């Protein structure tokens, strides 16, 4: 028995050492539970990106389906396609291209010759509105970070946001070198900043996706979803997978299979190992990632050197104040302030990406007397923001020492699912959402069960208890643990307060068995 316990202890230690070694580099984490998807990216142990969203199977622009032609209307130059979405989709038979403003050159593309009963591959280009079905095309496009790939559609395009004529011509030349004669390629805004090897890597990835979709079409049933780039793993891998990724960790066997299939689409030299986290504990909690994620809720951000930021979001803009805190420096006051501001600029770039802050951001850096230091500070902020996939524009420092920049928000902020406006203070503050409280509770339960607990009693706020009782996905997830879990409601408990006990001998009448 002692030998078995020692073996388990050694396995746990070796796992922890391996984890710490890998976390020192760039790592991606994926997990799925309770009907939600989570993704985090760390660099040298620090979380640089975080996404948290509810899983959905809704129709979305970019989805590729196997459809069946229901009718063809020559007078309308259109066909109606059954894609399994409830209403038939509308397919124009003319050569309509959503990328006309990006166009540099286009080959001849004959209209599809269709008849009722034909099975075809289509992609959603416009969502259904009212009684109208979704609009589709038979010329799908697959979007990457720098490229948009269009199989069997001879086309060269450059993002209209790239306005310099010489740069547009150079980028178009690169597109022609990458693609074949019967393929289309659009160079996105990020393309001029990518190395040629990165563009080749992404092109090969998108081309493999297209081939995989065509292969799946052969055996799929009508109405089957063949591809979606709405899925979080696809988005995150598309934007972050490169040669500097060390490893990918996933929390479920299903995710491991899915992510391994995605990684296999990259050339062999660019693939990275996918590890299944199967210790029985919550993956993000055990790796320390969840503590960093929790910190984005707070307006105060501590920096490694003892200084700190205060981030306050208003209706019109976001204000960030930089403070020296405990950092005193080793040289002059000017040098101390300069080093504090430089560290703050780097952390600000990380925080706006983590919190998905959009719109105008005003930063009140600590005043400096040296004009060269002021210029260097703005340049450091611009450099730090370049790694952000969202477009950022930085203005020069004002005479009052303020720096303004804008950031385009992409998607939904994770904070919208983690916190709610506080009902007790006129919504000037916030409280944690019931869902986030219960997910933190789930991590604690998994840790206690991993330590040997066989049954648990949870005492919590009555409102949070009611959400737990109704949350079928969470109860199904906890059922896998093989333990008895009871919840006891309390009207006087704060929403965020939960007590945990392994004693279930004296349960009150209002206790509810969760699993």
Buried (B, 14 or more C-beta within 10 A) or exposed (E): EEEEEEEEEEEEEEBEEEBEEBBEBBBBBBBBBBBBBBBBBBBEBBBBBBBBBEEEEEBBBBBBBBBBBBEBEEEEEBBBBBBBBEBBBBBBBEBEBEBEEBBBEBEEBEEBEBEEEBBBBBBBBBBBEEEEBBBBBBBBBBBBBBBBBBBBBBBBBBBEEBEEEEBBEBBBEBBEEBBEEEBBBBBBBBBBEBEEEBBBBBBBBBBBBBEBBBEBBEEBEBEBBBBBBBBBBBBBBBBBBBEEBBBBBBBBEEBBEBBBEBBEBBEEEBBBEBBBBEBEBBBBBBBBBBEBBBBBBEEEBBBEBBBBBBBEBEEEBBBBBBBBBEBEBEEEEEBBBBBBBBBBBBBBBBBBBBBBBBBBBBBBBBEBEEEEBBEBBBEBBBEBBEEBBBEBEBEEBEEEBEBBBBBEEBEEBBBEBBBBEEEEEEEEEBBBBBBBBBBBBBBBBBBBBBEEBEBBBBBBBBEBBBBBBEBEEBBEBBEEBEBEBBBBBBEEBEBEEBEBBBEBEEEEEEBBEBB
